[in-house]
Amino acid sequence: MSIFVTRVLVTGGTGFVGSNLTRALVNDGIEVRILRRERSELRALGQVRVEHAIGDVRDYESVRRAVHGCDIVYHTAAMVSYWKKQRSEMFEINIGGTANIVRACLEGGVRKLIHTSSIAAIGHNTDGSPADEETPFNWDRHNIGYRISKHKAEEVVLEGVKNGLFAVMVNPSIIMGPGDIHFHGGQIIRDVRRKRIFYYVKGGANIVFVGDVVRGHLAAAELGKTGSRYILGGENLTHRDILTTVAEVVEGIRPLMRLPHSIVRLLATASEEIANLTNRKPWIPRELAASMPFHTWFSSAKATRELGFSSTPFRKTVALTYQWYLDNGLLT
């Protein structure tokens, strides 16, 4: 990082993206403070030496204290859930928490805010072509809480920009890589290896390596333009191609048949009803199933052009992630 900084704050520093970003900053010789909850799990962060600010993005006073004295804030803290039961909490974290960060940055004189958004905040093209940063949000009719929360969080950041805040938004696609201890993007690796998935569904997705996302964050702090968003994506692949590649790398089962989306919807409904009764997250939430049949493909051309962004091939991403899971005994 060529810009001079004395201290950086990373919210969500114990999470998947946050821990990888924190490690990279520390390795660059940057003094890092993380904002985390008192009972946050520290496994992903490991032995990285950082200052710990205990608090919650929903509590403005703890945010204000954490931001104080920091030159740059990387706001990676967020809740990812497609379970409607968790929507209220997710909105408080993703939208309300972002509002607290923006306010604290403005009041604290922070030089730059790098907001970790998501491709979930960007619309999709109905013809299947890759969307870009200018594609308008058009998920409203599907009422997908996570997408709504990330879209509205961006609106909060842009309001901060209007009030004089230098803020850049980065929009990673589905993230896979080391440090994903809760199996977000890595869930597909575990399921395919255990031969739980033997089918595929219509549509496609974009998956990016966590290391590329970290480099994209660092480049956004150095080269990003205020008020801009930058898609950080990998390869655009059909669901069938994704599952096939994962199966080849982890020696799992290849997809044998295409499952009609009507069946997926039924499975998601049953899964969520069981979850509501047991209070355990559904295997396939209805809101996640709603976006499955689309080709949610994206272009990272702007990030490549303005930030020097590049992405790791999907097969290598799977191999690196799989090896990390094996090395850490997380696939037993």
PyMOL commands that set and color helices and strands:
alter all, ss='L'
color gray80, all
select helices_A, chain A and resi 16-27+60-67+84-108+119-121+140-142+145-162+187-193+210-223+239-250+261-278+286-291+301-307+314-327
alter helices_A, ss='H'
color red, helices_A
select strands_A, chain A and resi 8-11+32-36+51-54+72-75+112-116+167-172+174-176+199-200+204-209+229-232+235-238+257-258
alter strands_A, ss='S'
color yellow, strands_A
deselect
rebuild
show_as cartoon
